[in-house]
Amino acid sequence: MNGTQFGGRTLTVNEARPQEPRSGGGGGRGMGGGRH
């Protein structure tokens, strides 16, 4: 866990991007899951 804030931010954006178009509704779910 090196740089939780630094890595967490990049991971959230990177994961939300491919998840939105891939699952269509996966991005919204992950964002509302409380990961932010």
C-alpha atoms as an extended CHARMM CRD file, in Angstrom:
* protein
*
        36  EXT
         1         1  MET       CA              0.0000000000        0.0000000000        0.0000000000  PROA      1               0.0000000000
         2         2  ASN       CA              2.3330000000        2.7260000000       -1.2120000000  PROA      2               0.0000000000
         3         3  GLY       CA              0.6490000000        6.1260000000       -1.5330000000  PROA      3               0.0000000000
         4         4  THR       CA             -2.9240000000        5.1510000000       -0.7810000000  PROA      4               0.0000000000
         5         5  GLN       CA             -4.1610000000        8.5870000000       -1.8520000000  PROA      5               0.0000000000
         6         6  PHE       CA             -1.9950000000        8.7560000000       -4.9590000000  PROA      6               0.0000000000
         7         7  GLY       CA             -2.7360000000        5.1860000000       -6.0810000000  PROA      7               0.0000000000
         8         8  GLY       CA             -6.3470000000        5.2760000000       -4.8800000000  PROA      8               0.0000000000
         9         9  ARG       CA             -7.1040000000        8.3190000000       -7.0170000000  PROA      9               0.0000000000
        10        10  THR       CA             -5.5450000000        6.9050000000      -10.1700000000  PROA      10              0.0000000000
        11        11  LEU       CA             -7.2050000000        3.5280000000       -9.6040000000  PROA      11              0.0000000000
        12        12  THR       CA            -10.6370000000        5.0780000000       -9.1280000000  PROA      12              0.0000000000
        13        13  VAL       CA            -10.4070000000        7.0410000000      -12.3760000000  PROA      13              0.0000000000
        14        14  ASN       CA             -8.8650000000        4.1680000000      -14.3180000000  PROA      14              0.0000000000
        15        15  GLU       CA            -11.3970000000        1.6440000000      -13.0150000000  PROA      15              0.0000000000
        16        16  ALA       CA            -14.4140000000        3.9200000000      -13.4460000000  PROA      16              0.0000000000
        17        17  ARG       CA            -13.4550000000        4.6260000000      -17.0700000000  PROA      17              0.0000000000
        18        18  PRO       CA            -13.3460000000        1.0570000000      -18.4090000000  PROA      18              0.0000000000
        19        19  GLN       CA            -16.1320000000       -0.1230000000      -16.0960000000  PROA      19              0.0000000000
        20        20  GLU       CA            -18.6440000000        2.4710000000      -17.3220000000  PROA      20              0.0000000000
        21        21  PRO       CA            -18.5270000000        1.5560000000      -21.0270000000  PROA      21              0.0000000000
        22        22  ARG       CA            -17.8880000000       -2.1440000000      -20.3340000000  PROA      22              0.0000000000
        23        23  SER       CA            -20.7450000000       -2.8550000000      -17.9100000000  PROA      23              0.0000000000
        24        24  GLY       CA            -22.7320000000        0.2320000000      -18.8580000000  PROA      24              0.0000000000
        25        25  GLY       CA            -23.9620000000        0.5920000000      -15.2580000000  PROA      25              0.0000000000
        26        26  GLY       CA            -20.9090000000       -0.7910000000      -13.4270000000  PROA      26              0.0000000000
        27        27  GLY       CA            -19.2030000000        2.6080000000      -13.1810000000  PROA      27              0.0000000000
        28        28  GLY       CA            -22.1890000000        4.2040000000      -11.4240000000  PROA      28              0.0000000000
        29        29  ARG       CA            -22.4140000000        1.2750000000       -8.9990000000  PROA      29              0.0000000000
        30        30  GLY       CA            -18.7080000000        1.3400000000       -8.1170000000  PROA      30              0.0000000000
        31        31  MET       CA            -18.8320000000        5.1060000000       -7.5910000000  PROA      31              0.0000000000
        32        32  GLY       CA            -21.8820000000        4.8790000000       -5.3030000000  PROA      32              0.0000000000
        33        33  GLY       CA            -20.4210000000        1.8350000000       -3.5340000000  PROA      33              0.0000000000
        34        34  GLY       CA            -18.5080000000        4.2240000000       -1.2710000000  PROA      34              0.0000000000
        35        35  ARG       CA            -15.0180000000        3.6430000000       -2.6890000000  PROA      35              0.0000000000
        36        36  HSD       CA            -14.4880000000        7.4090000000       -3.0050000000  PROA      36              0.0000000000
